[in-house]
Amino acid sequence: MFNRRKFLGSSLLASSGLFLRTSPAKILPQAGSPLVISTWDFGKAANQAAWEILGKNGRALDAVEAGVMVPEADPNNHSVGYGGLPDRDGHVTLDACIMDEKSNCGSVMCLEFIVHPISVARMVMEKTPHVVLTGEGALEFALANGFKKENLLTPESEKIWREWLKNSKYEPVINIENKKYSFAENQMAPGGPFNHDTIGMLAMDSRGDLCGACTTSGMAFKMHGRVGDSPIIGAGLFVDNEIGSATSTGVGEEVIRIVGSHLVVEFMRQGFEPREACRRAVERIVKRDPKKAMDLQVGFLAMRKDGRYGAFCIQKGFTYAVHSNTEDKIYQSESWFS
Ligand code: ASP
């Protein structure tokens, strides 16, 4: 019988002189050592909520859902859930997906009026024969299942949107982290709000099972109906319980083109360390259009089955938060451009 693990192991051994990589056959699950990692500084508070579950031997799926619900409910977070910046027509449309250790997955795209799209995505996964529900269909499904219809446009987000309307530049502007953007003046300026950033969260529970979640309000002032990478399984999130998991943040269009999170997991399957797997995915984006890449931000975050993790991004400034039995920290990701 064809033994894929042996085949992978030996084919990698043959080429291991070229790349510093480990055979996937040597990736041993870290059962008993729960771990959660997530994108950006706001991942720290989200990780804390996930840890409440992971630390008590709870399931990674429950942990990632509870974790990302924290920024979803935070009105001061203008790029996820309630208080997220709207599209150019003033609608707050949310994208989210979730994936478990058995490759079950669920997603909602362009969902309005629901504070916790991640929970709707989970319900799509668990209660329907489908993987994705969009727009009105997703809303109908949510309402039929007890979710409350709420206005997600906070006074502050509305103010930012109205400021942006003065110029109405329809192209979503890509901020580069650490510089902030003034929507009225259409230029980088201190004090303006960030116009994008997603929470992607990857967890491993005490059984060594991997699950992930990803949720966002997407690019601020996007065209109505625009969907980014975040709710697309394989682009914004991918989990393979045998190998590892990955998630992304940044300009979704660029991530979709390379099916980024799936690519990162496949690089780990080939034996690359999580950071190197993320770097190779970034390289795909940069090499496609090096000039354009200078104005783009994309960050990948990955966890391997053995509990190793890593990240890589295009521009300096992408951070990620890690919580385990031994640490509760925020790290700066390495970047393509310094
Ligand atoms: N990836 C998200 C999107 O394109 C935005 C972000 O993470 O910054 O919708």
py3Dmol code that shows the C-alpha trace and the ligand (Angstrom):
import py3Dmol

protein = """\
ATOM      1  CA  MET A   1       0.000   0.000   0.000  1.00  0.00           C
ATOM      2  CA  PHE A   2       1.182   3.519  -0.796  1.00  0.00           C
ATOM      3  CA  ASN A   3       2.429   5.097   2.395  1.00  0.00           C
ATOM      4  CA  ARG A   4       2.108   8.859   2.036  1.00  0.00           C
ATOM      5  CA  ARG A   5       3.971   9.676   5.223  1.00  0.00           C
ATOM      6  CA  LYS A   6       6.919   7.509   4.229  1.00  0.00           C
ATOM      7  CA  PHE A   7       6.841   8.962   0.739  1.00  0.00           C
ATOM      8  CA  LEU A   8       6.808  12.511   2.058  1.00  0.00           C
ATOM      9  CA  GLY A   9       9.506  11.703   4.553  1.00  0.00           C
ATOM     10  CA  SER A  10      11.849  10.194   2.015  1.00  0.00           C
ATOM     11  CA  SER A  11      11.219  12.782  -0.698  1.00  0.00           C
ATOM     12  CA  LEU A  12      11.985  15.487   1.814  1.00  0.00           C
ATOM     13  CA  LEU A  13      15.087  13.730   3.015  1.00  0.00           C
ATOM     14  CA  ALA A  14      16.287  13.704  -0.564  1.00  0.00           C
ATOM     15  CA  SER A  15      15.939  17.441  -0.813  1.00  0.00           C
ATOM     16  CA  SER A  16      16.719  18.416   2.753  1.00  0.00           C
ATOM     17  CA  GLY A  17      20.160  19.628   1.735  1.00  0.00           C
ATOM     18  CA  LEU A  18      18.493  22.445  -0.154  1.00  0.00           C
ATOM     19  CA  PHE A  19      16.183  23.675   2.564  1.00  0.00           C
ATOM     20  CA  LEU A  20      16.381  23.729   6.313  1.00  0.00           C
ATOM     21  CA  ARG A  21      13.295  21.705   6.975  1.00  0.00           C
ATOM     22  CA  THR A  22      12.051  18.839   9.067  1.00  0.00           C
ATOM     23  CA  SER A  23      10.255  15.836   7.714  1.00  0.00           C
ATOM     24  CA  PRO A  24       6.520  16.035   8.488  1.00  0.00           C
ATOM     25  CA  ALA A  25       6.860  12.480   9.760  1.00  0.00           C
ATOM     26  CA  LYS A  26       8.720  14.015  12.696  1.00  0.00           C
ATOM     27  CA  ILE A  27       5.961  16.491  13.561  1.00  0.00           C
ATOM     28  CA  LEU A  28       4.617  15.020  16.736  1.00  0.00           C
ATOM     29  CA  PRO A  29       1.406  16.330  18.281  1.00  0.00           C
ATOM     30  CA  GLN A  30       1.875  18.307  21.464  1.00  0.00           C
ATOM     31  CA  ALA A  31      -1.084  16.820  23.266  1.00  0.00           C
ATOM     32  CA  GLY A  32      -1.294  18.165  26.792  1.00  0.00           C
ATOM     33  CA  SER A  33       0.166  21.583  25.953  1.00  0.00           C
ATOM     34  CA  PRO A  34      -2.641  23.874  24.907  1.00  0.00           C
ATOM     35  CA  LEU A  35      -1.730  26.940  22.901  1.00  0.00           C
ATOM     36  CA  VAL A  36      -3.571  29.824  21.275  1.00  0.00           C
ATOM     37  CA  ILE A  37      -2.182  32.431  18.889  1.00  0.00           C
ATOM     38  CA  SER A  38      -3.943  35.279  17.147  1.00  0.00           C
ATOM     39  CA  THR A  39      -3.357  38.287  14.954  1.00  0.00           C
ATOM     40  CA  TRP A  40      -2.565  41.811  16.188  1.00  0.00           C
ATOM     41  CA  ASP A  41      -2.291  43.326  19.664  1.00  0.00           C
ATOM     42  CA  PHE A  42      -6.018  42.926  20.221  1.00  0.00           C
ATOM     43  CA  GLY A  43      -5.384  39.186  19.992  1.00  0.00           C
ATOM     44  CA  LYS A  44      -4.087  39.307  23.581  1.00  0.00           C
ATOM     45  CA  ALA A  45      -7.504  39.908  25.137  1.00  0.00           C
ATOM     46  CA  ALA A  46      -9.047  37.440  22.713  1.00  0.00           C
ATOM     47  CA  ASN A  47      -6.445  34.814  23.652  1.00  0.00           C
ATOM     48  CA  GLN A  48      -7.298  35.347  27.307  1.00  0.00           C
ATOM     49  CA  ALA A  49     -10.935  34.400  26.627  1.00  0.00           C
ATOM     50  CA  ALA A  50      -9.807  31.380  24.613  1.00  0.00           C
ATOM     51  CA  TRP A  51      -7.452  30.378  27.417  1.00  0.00           C
ATOM     52  CA  GLU A  52     -10.326  30.262  29.904  1.00  0.00           C
ATOM     53  CA  ILE A  53     -11.494  27.254  27.895  1.00  0.00           C
ATOM     54  CA  LEU A  54      -8.177  25.741  26.788  1.00  0.00           C
ATOM     55  CA  GLY A  55      -6.710  25.962  30.294  1.00  0.00           C
ATOM     56  CA  LYS A  56      -9.582  23.825  31.601  1.00  0.00           C
ATOM     57  CA  ASN A  57      -9.040  21.147  28.962  1.00  0.00           C
ATOM     58  CA  GLY A  58     -11.850  22.535  26.807  1.00  0.00           C
ATOM     59  CA  ARG A  59     -12.145  21.992  23.075  1.00  0.00           C
ATOM     60  CA  ALA A  60     -10.131  24.191  20.710  1.00  0.00           C
ATOM     61  CA  LEU A  61     -13.291  24.919  18.716  1.00  0.00           C
ATOM     62  CA  ASP A  62     -15.054  26.436  21.730  1.00  0.00           C
ATOM     63  CA  ALA A  63     -11.882  28.350  22.569  1.00  0.00           C
ATOM     64  CA  VAL A  64     -11.473  30.024  19.170  1.00  0.00           C
ATOM     65  CA  GLU A  65     -15.144  30.954  19.018  1.00  0.00           C
ATOM     66  CA  ALA A  66     -15.102  32.499  22.512  1.00  0.00           C
ATOM     67  CA  GLY A  67     -11.772  34.165  21.790  1.00  0.00           C
ATOM     68  CA  VAL A  68     -12.728  36.041  18.632  1.00  0.00           C
ATOM     69  CA  MET A  69     -16.051  37.067  20.163  1.00  0.00           C
ATOM     70  CA  VAL A  70     -14.062  39.529  22.295  1.00  0.00           C
ATOM     71  CA  PRO A  71     -13.014  41.883  19.454  1.00  0.00           C
ATOM     72  CA  GLU A  72     -16.326  41.215  17.686  1.00  0.00           C
ATOM     73  CA  ALA A  73     -18.174  42.797  20.625  1.00  0.00           C
ATOM     74  CA  ASP A  74     -15.702  45.646  21.160  1.00  0.00           C
ATOM     75  CA  PRO A  75     -17.055  48.975  19.821  1.00  0.00           C
ATOM     76  CA  ASN A  76     -13.551  50.451  19.913  1.00  0.00           C
ATOM     77  CA  ASN A  77     -12.248  47.893  17.471  1.00  0.00           C
ATOM     78  CA  HIS A  78     -13.036  49.395  14.064  1.00  0.00           C
ATOM     79  CA  SER A  79     -12.060  46.406  11.984  1.00  0.00           C
ATOM     80  CA  VAL A  80     -14.004  43.527  13.544  1.00  0.00           C
ATOM     81  CA  GLY A  81     -17.699  43.058  14.378  1.00  0.00           C
ATOM     82  CA  TYR A  82     -19.687  45.704  16.262  1.00  0.00           C
ATOM     83  CA  GLY A  83     -18.159  49.139  15.621  1.00  0.00           C
ATOM     84  CA  GLY A  84     -16.434  47.933  12.446  1.00  0.00           C
ATOM     85  CA  LEU A  85     -16.056  50.556   9.732  1.00  0.00           C
ATOM     86  CA  PRO A  86     -18.783  50.329   7.094  1.00  0.00           C
ATOM     87  CA  ASP A  87     -18.597  49.906   3.347  1.00  0.00           C
ATOM     88  CA  ARG A  88     -18.712  53.009   1.164  1.00  0.00           C
ATOM     89  CA  ASP A  89     -22.528  53.062   1.390  1.00  0.00           C
ATOM     90  CA  GLY A  90     -22.531  52.972   5.183  1.00  0.00           C
ATOM     91  CA  HIS A  91     -23.360  49.269   5.686  1.00  0.00           C
ATOM     92  CA  VAL A  92     -21.327  47.306   8.219  1.00  0.00           C
ATOM     93  CA  THR A  93     -20.906  43.948   6.489  1.00  0.00           C
ATOM     94  CA  LEU A  94     -19.083  41.173   8.297  1.00  0.00           C
ATOM     95  CA  ASP A  95     -17.128  38.127   7.120  1.00  0.00           C
ATOM     96  CA  ALA A  96     -16.197  35.157   9.323  1.00  0.00           C
ATOM     97  CA  CYS A  97     -15.251  31.504   9.180  1.00  0.00           C
ATOM     98  CA  ILE A  98     -14.393  28.647  11.499  1.00  0.00           C
ATOM     99  CA  MET A  99     -12.748  25.259  10.966  1.00  0.00           C
ATOM    100  CA  ASP A 100     -12.341  22.276  13.275  1.00  0.00           C
ATOM    101  CA  GLU A 101      -9.994  19.344  13.692  1.00  0.00           C
ATOM    102  CA  LYS A 102     -12.068  17.157  11.364  1.00  0.00           C
ATOM    103  CA  SER A 103     -12.008  19.703   8.521  1.00  0.00           C
ATOM    104  CA  ASN A 104     -15.604  20.661   9.209  1.00  0.00           C
ATOM    105  CA  CYS A 105     -15.996  24.302   8.351  1.00  0.00           C
ATOM    106  CA  GLY A 106     -18.556  27.075   8.195  1.00  0.00           C
ATOM    107  CA  SER A 107     -18.550  30.603   6.860  1.00  0.00           C
ATOM    108  CA  VAL A 108     -20.674  33.698   6.525  1.00  0.00           C
ATOM    109  CA  MET A 109     -19.978  36.448   4.056  1.00  0.00           C
ATOM    110  CA  CYS A 110     -21.312  39.967   3.869  1.00  0.00           C
ATOM    111  CA  LEU A 111     -23.502  39.453   6.930  1.00  0.00           C
ATOM    112  CA  GLU A 112     -25.172  42.552   8.384  1.00  0.00           C
ATOM    113  CA  PHE A 113     -26.744  43.334  11.783  1.00  0.00           C
ATOM    114  CA  ILE A 114     -25.265  40.426  13.777  1.00  0.00           C
ATOM    115  CA  VAL A 115     -22.633  41.148  16.435  1.00  0.00           C
ATOM    116  CA  HIS A 116     -21.132  37.651  16.403  1.00  0.00           C
ATOM    117  CA  PRO A 117     -20.744  36.409  12.837  1.00  0.00           C
ATOM    118  CA  ILE A 118     -18.334  33.732  14.100  1.00  0.00           C
ATOM    119  CA  SER A 119     -21.181  32.026  15.969  1.00  0.00           C
ATOM    120  CA  VAL A 120     -23.342  32.115  12.853  1.00  0.00           C
ATOM    121  CA  ALA A 121     -20.447  30.579  10.890  1.00  0.00           C
ATOM    122  CA  ARG A 122     -20.218  27.831  13.503  1.00  0.00           C
ATOM    123  CA  MET A 123     -23.926  27.209  13.206  1.00  0.00           C
ATOM    124  CA  VAL A 124     -23.632  26.988   9.411  1.00  0.00           C
ATOM    125  CA  MET A 125     -20.977  24.329  10.012  1.00  0.00           C
ATOM    126  CA  GLU A 126     -22.923  22.386  12.611  1.00  0.00           C
ATOM    127  CA  LYS A 127     -26.549  22.766  11.544  1.00  0.00           C
ATOM    128  CA  THR A 128     -26.591  22.938   7.759  1.00  0.00           C
ATOM    129  CA  PRO A 129     -25.350  20.730   4.925  1.00  0.00           C
ATOM    130  CA  HIS A 130     -23.496  23.801   3.567  1.00  0.00           C
ATOM    131  CA  VAL A 131     -20.208  25.546   4.192  1.00  0.00           C
ATOM    132  CA  VAL A 132     -21.024  29.150   3.216  1.00  0.00           C
ATOM    133  CA  LEU A 133     -24.057  31.388   3.601  1.00  0.00           C
ATOM    134  CA  THR A 134     -23.985  34.942   2.282  1.00  0.00           C
ATOM    135  CA  GLY A 135     -25.788  38.257   2.724  1.00  0.00           C
ATOM    136  CA  GLU A 136     -29.518  38.069   3.253  1.00  0.00           C
ATOM    137  CA  GLY A 137     -29.565  34.288   3.357  1.00  0.00           C
ATOM    138  CA  ALA A 138     -26.997  34.335   6.147  1.00  0.00           C
ATOM    139  CA  LEU A 139     -29.019  36.964   8.025  1.00  0.00           C
ATOM    140  CA  GLU A 140     -32.272  35.003   7.645  1.00  0.00           C
ATOM    141  CA  PHE A 141     -30.513  31.899   8.929  1.00  0.00           C
ATOM    142  CA  ALA A 142     -29.083  33.803  11.898  1.00  0.00           C
ATOM    143  CA  LEU A 143     -32.432  35.348  12.845  1.00  0.00           C
ATOM    144  CA  ALA A 144     -34.193  32.004  12.514  1.00  0.00           C
ATOM    145  CA  ASN A 145     -31.663  30.584  14.951  1.00  0.00           C
ATOM    146  CA  GLY A 146     -32.145  33.136  17.679  1.00  0.00           C
ATOM    147  CA  PHE A 147     -29.520  35.779  16.860  1.00  0.00           C
ATOM    148  CA  LYS A 148     -30.637  39.347  17.528  1.00  0.00           C
ATOM    149  CA  LYS A 149     -30.725  42.006  14.810  1.00  0.00           C
ATOM    150  CA  GLU A 150     -28.649  44.991  15.927  1.00  0.00           C
ATOM    151  CA  ASN A 151     -27.289  48.184  14.463  1.00  0.00           C
ATOM    152  CA  LEU A 152     -23.541  47.653  14.155  1.00  0.00           C
ATOM    153  CA  LEU A 153     -22.675  51.182  13.044  1.00  0.00           C
ATOM    154  CA  THR A 154     -21.570  52.972  16.211  1.00  0.00           C
ATOM    155  CA  PRO A 155     -21.619  56.794  16.388  1.00  0.00           C
ATOM    156  CA  GLU A 156     -17.824  56.805  16.203  1.00  0.00           C
ATOM    157  CA  SER A 157     -17.672  54.569  13.127  1.00  0.00           C
ATOM    158  CA  GLU A 158     -20.363  56.658  11.497  1.00  0.00           C
ATOM    159  CA  LYS A 159     -18.332  59.792  12.180  1.00  0.00           C
ATOM    160  CA  ILE A 160     -15.250  58.253  10.568  1.00  0.00           C
ATOM    161  CA  TRP A 161     -17.310  57.164   7.571  1.00  0.00           C
ATOM    162  CA  ARG A 162     -18.820  60.645   7.155  1.00  0.00           C
ATOM    163  CA  GLU A 163     -15.339  62.111   7.277  1.00  0.00           C
ATOM    164  CA  TRP A 164     -14.293  59.692   4.565  1.00  0.00           C
ATOM    165  CA  LEU A 165     -17.351  60.653   2.492  1.00  0.00           C
ATOM    166  CA  LYS A 166     -15.959  64.171   2.106  1.00  0.00           C
ATOM    167  CA  ASN A 167     -13.487  62.699  -0.324  1.00  0.00           C
ATOM    168  CA  SER A 168     -15.284  59.448  -1.170  1.00  0.00           C
ATOM    169  CA  LYS A 169     -12.246  57.787  -2.609  1.00  0.00           C
ATOM    170  CA  TYR A 170     -13.855  54.438  -3.384  1.00  0.00           C
ATOM    171  CA  GLU A 171     -10.686  52.393  -3.527  1.00  0.00           C
ATOM    172  CA  PRO A 172      -9.983  51.038  -0.080  1.00  0.00           C
ATOM    173  CA  VAL A 173      -6.749  52.633   1.001  1.00  0.00           C
ATOM    174  CA  ILE A 174      -4.144  50.300   2.316  1.00  0.00           C
ATOM    175  CA  ASN A 175      -2.619  51.566   5.476  1.00  0.00           C
ATOM    176  CA  ILE A 176       0.805  50.481   6.475  1.00  0.00           C
ATOM    177  CA  GLU A 177       0.856  49.665  10.138  1.00  0.00           C
ATOM    178  CA  ASN A 178       2.238  52.202  12.575  1.00  0.00           C
ATOM    179  CA  LYS A 179       1.202  55.006  10.274  1.00  0.00           C
ATOM    180  CA  LYS A 180      -2.391  56.023  10.611  1.00  0.00           C
ATOM    181  CA  TYR A 181      -4.655  57.359   7.966  1.00  0.00           C
ATOM    182  CA  SER A 182      -6.723  60.517   7.857  1.00  0.00           C
ATOM    183  CA  PHE A 183      -9.747  59.659   5.751  1.00  0.00           C
ATOM    184  CA  ALA A 184     -10.756  63.274   5.228  1.00  0.00           C
ATOM    185  CA  GLU A 185      -7.392  64.318   3.891  1.00  0.00           C
ATOM    186  CA  ASN A 186      -6.723  61.026   2.169  1.00  0.00           C
ATOM    187  CA  GLN A 187      -3.260  60.894   3.545  1.00  0.00           C
ATOM    188  CA  MET A 188      -1.294  59.238   6.242  1.00  0.00           C
ATOM    189  CA  ALA A 189      -1.588  61.243   9.425  1.00  0.00           C
ATOM    190  CA  PRO A 190      -1.224  60.562  13.103  1.00  0.00           C
ATOM    191  CA  GLY A 191      -4.485  60.014  14.908  1.00  0.00           C
ATOM    192  CA  GLY A 192      -6.589  58.562  12.108  1.00  0.00           C
ATOM    193  CA  PRO A 193      -8.078  55.106  12.622  1.00  0.00           C
ATOM    194  CA  PHE A 194      -6.754  51.953  11.041  1.00  0.00           C
ATOM    195  CA  ASN A 195      -8.873  51.006   8.059  1.00  0.00           C
ATOM    196  CA  HIS A 196      -8.490  47.244   8.227  1.00  0.00           C
ATOM    197  CA  ASP A 197      -7.234  44.347  10.428  1.00  0.00           C
ATOM    198  CA  THR A 198      -8.792  41.010  11.100  1.00  0.00           C
ATOM    199  CA  ILE A 199      -8.653  38.645  14.020  1.00  0.00           C
ATOM    200  CA  GLY A 200      -7.447  35.229  12.950  1.00  0.00           C
ATOM    201  CA  MET A 201      -7.063  32.792  15.852  1.00  0.00           C
ATOM    202  CA  LEU A 202      -5.470  29.340  15.908  1.00  0.00           C
ATOM    203  CA  ALA A 203      -5.720  27.030  18.910  1.00  0.00           C
ATOM    204  CA  MET A 204      -4.519  23.629  20.023  1.00  0.00           C
ATOM    205  CA  ASP A 205      -6.296  21.958  22.925  1.00  0.00           C
ATOM    206  CA  SER A 206      -4.991  19.517  25.518  1.00  0.00           C
ATOM    207  CA  ARG A 207      -5.858  16.598  23.219  1.00  0.00           C
ATOM    208  CA  GLY A 208      -3.592  18.126  20.571  1.00  0.00           C
ATOM    209  CA  ASP A 209      -6.516  18.986  18.280  1.00  0.00           C
ATOM    210  CA  LEU A 210      -6.293  22.102  16.118  1.00  0.00           C
ATOM    211  CA  CYS A 211      -9.115  24.549  15.296  1.00  0.00           C
ATOM    212  CA  GLY A 212      -9.229  28.089  13.920  1.00  0.00           C
ATOM    213  CA  ALA A 213     -11.495  31.103  13.521  1.00  0.00           C
ATOM    214  CA  CYS A 214     -11.284  34.300  11.531  1.00  0.00           C
ATOM    215  CA  THR A 215     -13.598  37.320  11.655  1.00  0.00           C
ATOM    216  CA  THR A 216     -13.550  40.868  10.271  1.00  0.00           C
ATOM    217  CA  SER A 217     -15.507  43.826   8.988  1.00  0.00           C
ATOM    218  CA  GLY A 218     -13.087  43.767   6.061  1.00  0.00           C
ATOM    219  CA  MET A 219     -11.586  46.714   4.250  1.00  0.00           C
ATOM    220  CA  ALA A 220     -13.178  49.975   5.335  1.00  0.00           C
ATOM    221  CA  PHE A 221     -15.266  51.695   2.642  1.00  0.00           C
ATOM    222  CA  LYS A 222     -15.121  48.671   0.362  1.00  0.00           C
ATOM    223  CA  MET A 223     -17.681  48.352  -2.407  1.00  0.00           C
ATOM    224  CA  HIS A 224     -20.983  47.003  -1.129  1.00  0.00           C
ATOM    225  CA  GLY A 225     -20.914  43.209  -1.424  1.00  0.00           C
ATOM    226  CA  ARG A 226     -17.125  42.940  -1.413  1.00  0.00           C
ATOM    227  CA  VAL A 227     -15.821  39.848   0.370  1.00  0.00           C
ATOM    228  CA  GLY A 228     -12.192  39.490   1.391  1.00  0.00           C
ATOM    229  CA  ASP A 229     -10.037  36.508   2.278  1.00  0.00           C
ATOM    230  CA  SER A 230     -11.186  36.203   5.883  1.00  0.00           C
ATOM    231  CA  PRO A 231     -14.334  34.047   5.415  1.00  0.00           C
ATOM    232  CA  ILE A 232     -12.825  31.976   2.598  1.00  0.00           C
ATOM    233  CA  ILE A 233     -11.607  28.589   3.798  1.00  0.00           C
ATOM    234  CA  GLY A 234      -8.070  28.172   2.470  1.00  0.00           C
ATOM    235  CA  ALA A 235      -7.528  31.910   2.029  1.00  0.00           C
ATOM    236  CA  GLY A 236      -8.145  33.566   5.426  1.00  0.00           C
ATOM    237  CA  LEU A 237      -8.017  30.347   7.440  1.00  0.00           C
ATOM    238  CA  PHE A 238      -7.018  26.742   7.033  1.00  0.00           C
ATOM    239  CA  VAL A 239      -6.689  23.890   9.518  1.00  0.00           C
ATOM    240  CA  ASP A 240      -5.266  20.446   8.847  1.00  0.00           C
ATOM    241  CA  ASN A 241      -5.221  18.501  12.089  1.00  0.00           C
ATOM    242  CA  GLU A 242      -2.376  16.307  10.834  1.00  0.00           C
ATOM    243  CA  ILE A 243      -0.040  19.187   9.962  1.00  0.00           C
ATOM    244  CA  GLY A 244      -0.999  22.590  11.335  1.00  0.00           C
ATOM    245  CA  SER A 245      -3.107  25.672  10.810  1.00  0.00           C
ATOM    246  CA  ALA A 246      -2.735  29.166   9.374  1.00  0.00           C
ATOM    247  CA  THR A 247      -4.577  32.451   9.150  1.00  0.00           C
ATOM    248  CA  SER A 248      -4.050  35.790   7.463  1.00  0.00           C
ATOM    249  CA  THR A 249      -4.680  39.494   7.728  1.00  0.00           C
ATOM    250  CA  GLY A 250      -4.161  42.380   5.342  1.00  0.00           C
ATOM    251  CA  VAL A 251      -5.316  42.991   1.801  1.00  0.00           C
ATOM    252  CA  GLY A 252      -7.648  40.070   1.213  1.00  0.00           C
ATOM    253  CA  GLU A 253      -7.551  40.212  -2.563  1.00  0.00           C
ATOM    254  CA  GLU A 254      -3.841  39.367  -2.502  1.00  0.00           C
ATOM    255  CA  VAL A 255      -4.371  36.482  -0.091  1.00  0.00           C
ATOM    256  CA  ILE A 256      -7.227  34.993  -2.131  1.00  0.00           C
ATOM    257  CA  ARG A 257      -5.066  34.968  -5.285  1.00  0.00           C
ATOM    258  CA  ILE A 258      -2.566  32.610  -3.666  1.00  0.00           C
ATOM    259  CA  VAL A 259      -5.052  30.768  -1.406  1.00  0.00           C
ATOM    260  CA  GLY A 260      -2.701  31.949   1.303  1.00  0.00           C
ATOM    261  CA  SER A 261      -3.548  30.031   4.477  1.00  0.00           C
ATOM    262  CA  HIS A 262      -3.813  26.731   2.637  1.00  0.00           C
ATOM    263  CA  LEU A 263      -0.486  27.466   1.002  1.00  0.00           C
ATOM    264  CA  VAL A 264       1.143  28.088   4.381  1.00  0.00           C
ATOM    265  CA  VAL A 265      -0.165  24.754   5.708  1.00  0.00           C
ATOM    266  CA  GLU A 266       1.067  22.996   2.559  1.00  0.00           C
ATOM    267  CA  PHE A 267       4.524  24.515   3.076  1.00  0.00           C
ATOM    268  CA  MET A 268       4.469  23.143   6.625  1.00  0.00           C
ATOM    269  CA  ARG A 269       3.429  19.768   5.193  1.00  0.00           C
ATOM    270  CA  GLN A 270       6.562  19.925   3.058  1.00  0.00           C
ATOM    271  CA  GLY A 271       8.522  20.322   6.261  1.00  0.00           C
ATOM    272  CA  PHE A 272       9.073  24.044   6.565  1.00  0.00           C
ATOM    273  CA  GLU A 273       8.962  25.707   9.961  1.00  0.00           C
ATOM    274  CA  PRO A 274       5.874  27.899  10.521  1.00  0.00           C
ATOM    275  CA  ARG A 275       7.790  31.170  10.088  1.00  0.00           C
ATOM    276  CA  GLU A 276       9.426  29.961   6.885  1.00  0.00           C
ATOM    277  CA  ALA A 277       6.080  28.661   5.578  1.00  0.00           C
ATOM    278  CA  CYS A 278       4.597  32.133   6.172  1.00  0.00           C
ATOM    279  CA  ARG A 279       7.609  33.816   4.559  1.00  0.00           C
ATOM    280  CA  ARG A 280       7.221  31.698   1.438  1.00  0.00           C
ATOM    281  CA  ALA A 281       3.556  32.664   1.118  1.00  0.00           C
ATOM    282  CA  VAL A 282       4.517  36.344   1.472  1.00  0.00           C
ATOM    283  CA  GLU A 283       7.184  35.821  -1.180  1.00  0.00           C
ATOM    284  CA  ARG A 284       4.514  34.566  -3.623  1.00  0.00           C
ATOM    285  CA  ILE A 285       2.617  37.819  -3.183  1.00  0.00           C
ATOM    286  CA  VAL A 286       5.655  40.063  -3.383  1.00  0.00           C
ATOM    287  CA  LYS A 287       7.111  38.331  -6.451  1.00  0.00           C
ATOM    288  CA  ARG A 288       3.859  38.591  -8.379  1.00  0.00           C
ATOM    289  CA  ASP A 289       4.098  42.369  -8.346  1.00  0.00           C
ATOM    290  CA  PRO A 290       7.064  43.717  -6.377  1.00  0.00           C
ATOM    291  CA  LYS A 291       6.179  47.348  -7.040  1.00  0.00           C
ATOM    292  CA  LYS A 292       2.604  46.945  -5.843  1.00  0.00           C
ATOM    293  CA  ALA A 293       3.815  44.991  -2.814  1.00  0.00           C
ATOM    294  CA  MET A 294       5.577  48.100  -1.531  1.00  0.00           C
ATOM    295  CA  ASP A 295       2.162  49.567  -0.701  1.00  0.00           C
ATOM    296  CA  LEU A 296       0.546  46.381   0.527  1.00  0.00           C
ATOM    297  CA  GLN A 297       0.265  44.748   3.876  1.00  0.00           C
ATOM    298  CA  VAL A 298      -0.419  41.045   4.304  1.00  0.00           C
ATOM    299  CA  GLY A 299       0.525  39.017   7.355  1.00  0.00           C
ATOM    300  CA  PHE A 300       0.377  35.261   7.866  1.00  0.00           C
ATOM    301  CA  LEU A 301       0.356  33.442  11.195  1.00  0.00           C
ATOM    302  CA  ALA A 302       0.850  29.692  11.517  1.00  0.00           C
ATOM    303  CA  MET A 303       0.832  26.940  14.140  1.00  0.00           C
ATOM    304  CA  ARG A 304       2.295  23.518  13.598  1.00  0.00           C
ATOM    305  CA  LYS A 305       0.979  20.300  15.111  1.00  0.00           C
ATOM    306  CA  ASP A 306       4.008  20.101  17.372  1.00  0.00           C
ATOM    307  CA  GLY A 307       3.158  23.448  18.972  1.00  0.00           C
ATOM    308  CA  ARG A 308       5.670  25.542  17.040  1.00  0.00           C
ATOM    309  CA  TYR A 309       4.351  28.802  15.669  1.00  0.00           C
ATOM    310  CA  GLY A 310       5.557  31.669  13.510  1.00  0.00           C
ATOM    311  CA  ALA A 311       4.536  34.602  11.362  1.00  0.00           C
ATOM    312  CA  PHE A 312       5.709  36.717   8.470  1.00  0.00           C
ATOM    313  CA  CYS A 313       4.354  39.829   6.796  1.00  0.00           C
ATOM    314  CA  ILE A 314       5.110  42.230   3.952  1.00  0.00           C
ATOM    315  CA  GLN A 315       5.448  45.486   5.897  1.00  0.00           C
ATOM    316  CA  LYS A 316       6.838  46.008   9.346  1.00  0.00           C
ATOM    317  CA  GLY A 317       4.197  46.397  12.030  1.00  0.00           C
ATOM    318  CA  PHE A 318       2.216  43.166  12.037  1.00  0.00           C
ATOM    319  CA  THR A 319       1.980  41.797  15.561  1.00  0.00           C
ATOM    320  CA  TYR A 320       0.557  38.596  16.970  1.00  0.00           C
ATOM    321  CA  ALA A 321      -0.370  37.399  20.435  1.00  0.00           C
ATOM    322  CA  VAL A 322       0.559  34.049  21.985  1.00  0.00           C
ATOM    323  CA  HIS A 323      -0.872  32.395  25.087  1.00  0.00           C
ATOM    324  CA  SER A 324       0.287  29.055  26.475  1.00  0.00           C
ATOM    325  CA  ASN A 325       1.156  27.506  29.833  1.00  0.00           C
ATOM    326  CA  THR A 326       4.479  29.316  29.694  1.00  0.00           C
ATOM    327  CA  GLU A 327       3.819  32.654  27.996  1.00  0.00           C
ATOM    328  CA  ASP A 328       1.258  35.385  27.384  1.00  0.00           C
ATOM    329  CA  LYS A 329       2.956  37.755  24.958  1.00  0.00           C
ATOM    330  CA  ILE A 330       2.708  39.935  21.902  1.00  0.00           C
ATOM    331  CA  TYR A 331       5.383  39.454  19.235  1.00  0.00           C
ATOM    332  CA  GLN A 332       6.435  41.569  16.263  1.00  0.00           C
ATOM    333  CA  SER A 333       6.375  39.579  13.062  1.00  0.00           C
ATOM    334  CA  GLU A 334       9.382  39.699  10.777  1.00  0.00           C
ATOM    335  CA  SER A 335       8.694  41.424   7.502  1.00  0.00           C
ATOM    336  CA  TRP A 336       9.752  41.369   3.853  1.00  0.00           C
ATOM    337  CA  PHE A 337      10.461  45.087   3.830  1.00  0.00           C
ATOM    338  CA  SER A 338      12.186  46.579   6.846  1.00  0.00           C
TER     339      SER A 338
END
"""
ligand_1 = """\
9
LIG
N -8.117 40.549 5.318
C -9.169 41.485 5.568
C -9.945 41.720 4.294
O -9.355 41.802 3.245
C -8.710 42.784 6.117
C -7.556 42.741 7.085
O -7.254 41.744 7.676
O -6.891 43.728 7.284
O -11.126 41.900 4.371
"""
view = py3Dmol.view(width=600, height=400)
view.addModel(protein, "pdb")
view.setStyle({"model": 0}, {"cartoon": {"style": "trace"}})
view.addModel(ligand_1, "xyz")
view.setStyle({"model": 1}, {"stick": {}})
view.zoomTo()
view.show()
